[in-house]
Amino acid sequence: MNIMVKDKIDKSIVTKRKFRLKHGLITERIEGSLTVFNGENSEIITFNRTAEEIFRKIKSGWTVIQIARYLCRKYKASEEIMVEDIRELIRPLIDKKILL
């Protein structure tokens, strides 16, 4: 498959779908930051404030495009840039099976 075609498909799926969190994750606020512990592999992920806001919206059932539009209004940024930034945040979470 052509990489460009694959990337377009990936963008569409990631932008429109709703994700759910992997069962068994532990979330805790530590020193002012949201921290997620994956007991399956003992991995710890700490989010900054904006990443935490995105993570919480995903947890609440928002799609990437809904989050991007919300953040565009909040930060006066372009939707295209915001979608790409969100995708960069969630791609490793998908790869690590934290977001399903």
Summary of the structure (lengths in Angstrom):
residues: 100
radius of gyration: 14.1
end to end distance: 23.8
largest distance: 45.3
contacts: 251
relative contact order: 0.17
helix: 54%
strand: 18%
